[in-house]
């Protein structure tokens, strides 16, 4: 009896883990520009957090300047790539037709 219950529980767990519904919602296909805009917002948020922590006295001057310059460089790189892609009109999706990441 215990073996039958264990087998039933194991089958239920395996069904729950490996069952694929008939319709899968993959979501909106992102373009490179959309990804870069998300990255831009993340970098800006990191800069705001860095400034807050510096003003709160949690970071020494040297660390603050180092982190701030690296975040500003990343922001400039992202903005330059966004401008380049918008200028050329290249809003290529991040996935090809087969779904593989590019």
Order of alpha helices (4+ residues) and beta strands (2+ residues): alpha-alpha-alpha
